[in-house]
Amino acid sequence: MAEPQDKPDGENMLNPALKKTHDSTHDVGTTPSPLETVSTKENQGEGWPVIWLIVAAICVAVTLYLTL
């Protein structure tokens, strides 16, 4: 059997271009949570369930019309 070669990690790989690297381009400091940075108005988005109900009813009606 072939014995593992004593090369540093990264040189043992099949593709030498895929060496482990450390990405230091982005700041890894702490950032505020998404809930602290969100800005919404009261009652915003409450109409969507009604819209989806109407769309679903239309889709069911069209499906029944086309299948019967």
C-alpha positions, 0 to 999 in steps of 0.5 A: 500500500502507498503510505501518506506523504509527509507534505504540509496540508494543502500540498497533499490535495489533488488540486493545488489551487484549492488550498485552505486560505483565510479571508480577511477582506470582511470585518468579523466584528459584532454587528447589531441583530437584524431585529434592531435594524429593521424598520416597519410601519404598524399594520404593514403587510396585513393585506397579503393573506386576503390577496392570497385567499382571493388568488387561491379561490380564482385558481381553484375556480379556473381548475374546476372549470377546466376539468369539468 
